[in-house]
Amino acid sequence: MLQALRKRKQLFHHPEVRSVLARFWETYSKGDSHTLRTQADHAKRQQQQSDWSSDERSNYDQTIQMHEYIDVHMKMAKALRKQFDYHKAYANALADWERDTQGLPSKTGLTHDKCFESIFEIADLWTPTVDVKDYVEFLER
């Protein structure tokens, strides 16, 4: 059991796994205003950001926002589950968001490191072995 845990930790740092996780990271918009759903959302975000420091704005631009996280989470749940229940998946997505962003500043979203951990966790739950090829294959589906 302890050996399997060590192997999983090593897998997280394996170059092939990190490469696939990086591709996930690159698909997210990371704070871009075009990801906001409406002009009202964009105006509200600009108003919120007017009170932010330049560091807070920069951090925001390098994080995944909740609406995009939830959207991707829902798509993954639908793809992975034979029986998709929207309400259950949405509740799970919200709970995962809370857990994945725990301890992060409230004005920022999911960071690079937390995103990698989150996606890796999904692979870890759905991959029956601790073989790097299986992890990479799952993540590339």
Beta strands, then each sheet from edge to edge (+ up, - down):
end
